[in-house]
Amino acid sequence: MAPMRRSSSKAMVSSLAVALAAVLCLTAGGNGVAAFNYADALDKALLFFEAQRSGKLPPRPLQRVTWRGDSGLSDGSAAGVDLSGGYYDAGDNVKFGLPMAFTVTMLSWSVLEFMPGAAAGRAAVRWGADYLLKAAAAAPHALYVQVADPNRDHQCWERPEDMDTPRDVYKVTPDMPGSDVAGETAAALAAASLVFRTCDPAYSAKLLQTAQKVFDFADRYRGSYSDSLSSVACPFYCSYSGYHDELLWAAAWLHMATAAAAAPAGNSSSDVYLSYIYSNGHNLGAEQDDFTFSWDDKRVGTKVLLSKAFLQGKGNVDALRVYKAHADTYVCSLVPGAGGSQSSSSQFTPGGLLFKEGDSNMQYVTSTAFLLLAHAKSLAGAGAMVSCGGAAVPASALVAVAKRQVDYILGANPAAMSYMVGFGARYPRHVHHRGASMPSVRDHPARIACDEGFRYLHSSDPDANVLVGAVVGGPDGSDAFTDSRDNFAQTEPSTYTNAPLVGALAFFAAGRHR
């Protein structure tokens, strides 16, 4: 954290209060937008995952997105394995293991923190977790991490129900390691096991056992899947941060899951993963500050997750204190006037949106909002605050910043536009998404061939199917947005954008901000 200017604590608190008041004013939205129906937005955010399903779809009412049909039923068959199911990550027809696993982890964390009894949330988790179980069990000493070559897939614009591009499958092995994708898969399975611990104990136990095996594989055979898979992973989902962050992240989730499983029996199997964290944290990034949380970089997410254990007084409190300190550093960079190590004003658009980069910026907005709320909940439960230099920042300040981001997405922005499709009166109508842009199989049973589909991509007509609940990439650093399918950086949605938003919306739907 950058050193703060010396001043009296009274002046510092006064300055912070003024900054927080400004945040709260912004929360109302500069265009006079009334309070949002967060429960409706939450339902729509979860509905999006049904549109992203691959495989054999369930009957209604379990499949509410009726314009979608079965797809990818033979995925994996050429290699003698069953890899049907799972989620398409965004607007194409590839199943990428790294972002899919992160999606499942964040859906699980959303359910655990803010909506433990929600059946729709558990259903979204289970659809992805079922696939990850298949990917982990399909072959010994291997983890399948991808279905389809994105280079070939992107040569066509096809509905998933029509796709005839090659469905090659890719795996990591001891000789071609992928500790990043395997670590995230272990984290996802461990987090999902917590979701089902009481409602489906047998399934929960299977998830946890598989998570432990996958983690051992990730830790024993170290290396990046980007190096092993080369052009089919990069530049699409390159592991730019390496794999250390996923190993520590997975160990944190395994600690949480094994501690919960061991609690009824009174044993201490959770110490295995706590010991791993204590012994390896320094080398795996425990003391590194990071200001972006995404499918690629889990460092700050791990800080917030382990801060919860610290604040609850679990484990070796002194050993976990570093995670709380670095989680606070992250928060201090986001709260205006808190004296963070990054300039808060440079991180936000004129309209108040957190801005990291031009391609799919909303993924960083939703993940940041989630972390702020999760950390705020832990702080409030412990009666603690964030330490920003000489200022003490209350949990309510974190909630205010997160609310501003969520409200911006829903319509409290200079354009008075919702960036969640189907929410509000004005939202994107030209989403970079194959299935949404083309007539459904139900309405157009005849196959639409590879090249023929591009006329829908480039068409100015509104989407044939409203991709309800999808959050698009969002506006640029000046709050400008061009609603065009060709503008994938701004109009493409993704599962890993929606997954953390589910938790944030659940928080506000429950009225916890009042």
Secondary structure by P-SEA (a helix, b strand, c coil): ccccccccaaaaaaaaaaaaaaaaaaccccccccccaaaaaaaaaaaaaaaaccccccccccccccccccccccccccccccccccccccccccccaaaaaaaaaaaaaaaaccccccaaaaaaaaaaaaaaaaaaacccccccccccccccccccccccccccccccccccccccccaaaaaaaaaaaaaaaaaaccccaaaaaaaaaaaaaaaaaaaacccccccccccccccccccccccaaaaaaaaaaaaaaaaaaacccccccaaaaaaaaaaccccccccccccccccccaaaaaaaaaaaaaaacccccccaaaaaaaaaaaaaacccccccccccccccccccccccccccaaaaaaaaaaaaaaaaaaaaaacbbbbcccccccaaaaaaaaaaaaaaaacccccccccccccccccccccccccccccccccccccccccccccccccccccccccccccccccccccccccccccccccccccccaaaaaaaaaaaaacccc
